[in-house]
């Protein structure tokens, strides 16, 4: 019985140690403000017009993409990164690969007097033809 408890205790502590060693750590020299900025504020929403589109990120695993007449497509996030003071998110579903960049700079949608805190770019690649993406620009919050 003692050997059983000892083995399971060792396995538990090894797993805990492994989990903590795999966490993404901030680069040396980053300030607390930069680390706070690196955490993508969720939920996040972005929109654009001409053509109209709406992108929602309700949690850390899902992207919802909507265009009139085409319904809502659901994507699974497989990569998120804070690079060059921008959030870069990559997601995919069976038919498409989606890349989203949130840049923290004021943005106007051109149709209202409202200012948004983020400029957003979206690239959508067809899973069969990854060399010619659809490109969308808009604003986010």
Secondary structure, DSSP 8 states (H G I E B T S, - for coil): -HHHHHHHHHHHHHHHHHHHHHS----TT--HHHHHHHS--SSEEEEETTTTEEEEE-SSSEEEEEETTTEEEEEEEEEEEEETTEEEEEEE-SSEEEEEEEE-S-EE-SSSS-EESEEEEEEEEETTEEEEEEEEEEEE-
